Amino acid sequence: MRVGVVGLGTMGAGIAQLCVEAGIDTVGREVTADLGERARDRIVHFLTRKVEKGQIESFDVERLSLTVDLTDLAKCDLVIEAIVEELEPKRQLFAELERICRPDTVLATNTSALSVTEIAAAVSSPERVVGMHFFNPAPLMPLVEIVRAELTGDAAFDTAFSLAETLGKHPIRCHDTPGFVVNRVLIPLLNDCIRVLDEARVTVEDLDAGMKHGAGWPMGPCELVDLVGVDVHVHASEALYEKTREPRMAPPPRLVAMKNAGLLGRKSGRGFYTY
């Protein structure tokens, strides 16, 4: 099997790492060669650490080829999109991929909150489009939501599900509803937690400690938003609010202000915490 990954940011690089670790030939596409090389360096770094820790015996970095040209994905059996979390860029990409790839190539989106059906509407063969929502960080989080859009065919769905299992993940089946399963529950819960910062006049540290030691969370809500990315969370919240009009889905003003100020969490070096 040959897998393509479009977008080698935090999530895309993590997915590519999983494929390389599983011994799958992987084509990673970025908009510049420099961004691709940076992603390769991160992948090699993390896999080398796993070898040193005895978690894996070895890996073959030659399984990963880099490109800036989408046409190099033409021979892939499945392509996973992991670009910016905005509808139109994804639709434009899928239209290009349909033109480039074989008719039987499965086209998967890693969107966390956008409609897979709306993305699939950009192609003339929507039966080949499926959602594969990995969770951040992809190499560590075991869950993958396999999302069936309105016109997703069984062949595409089963191929995506099987790939997730090959990557050592725990896939679950879900339909194309706002937020799918996990984010439909988690995003409003995180938004409630952030609102408590102002309403209860609690500190970030105490809020996180409360949820970890009182509710059994492995990390606090502020730590989690910093890890995911404040901008990513705000985009997902806005997308869910647009679809549901449920007030709890709307991003809290504090998060919107942080996003606008560039306080994005770990990736920017500062969010609720300083890194």
SULGITA-V510037 format. One line per field, one symbol per residue. ss: DSSP state (~ for helix, > for strand, _ for the rest). phi: phi as a letter, one per 20 degrees, with the letter a starting at -180 (. if undefined). burial: # if it has 16 or more other C-alpha atoms within 10 Angstrom, else .. A space follows every 10 residues. Layout:
# SULGITA-V510037
ss = ???
phi = ???
burial = ???
This chain:
# SULGITA-V510037
ss = _>>>>>___~ ~~~~~~~~~~ ~___>>>>>_ __~~~~~~~~ ~~~~~~~~~~ ~~________ ~~~>>>>__~ ~~~____>>> >_____~~~~ ~~~~~~~~~~ _____>>>>_ _____~~~~~ _____~~~>> >>>>______ __>>>>>>__ ___~~~~~~~ ~~~~~~___> >>>>>_____ _~~~~~~~~~ ~~~~~~~~~_ ___~~~~~~~ ~~~~~_____ ~~~~~~~~_~ ~~~~~~~~~~ ~~~~__~~~_ __~~~~~~~~ ____>~~~_> ___>_
phi = .cddcdndfg ffffffgfff femefcdddc fcffffffff ffffffffff ffemfcfabd fffdddbddf ffegefebcd ecegecffgf fffffffffe effefeddde gebfffffff ffdecffedb eceedeegfd ffeceedefg dfefffffff fffgfffned ecebeedgnl dfffefffff ffffffgefe lefgffffff ffeddmffbf ffffffffog ffffgfffff ffedlegfff ffgfffffff eneeogfdnb bfddd
burial = ..######## ########## #.######## ....##..## .###..##.. ........#. #.##.###.# .######### ###.#....# #.###.##.# #...###### ########## ###..##### ######.##. .######### ###..##.## #.##..#.#. #...###### #.##..##.# #####.#... ...#..###. #........# ########## ########## #.#....### ##..##.##. ..####.... ##...
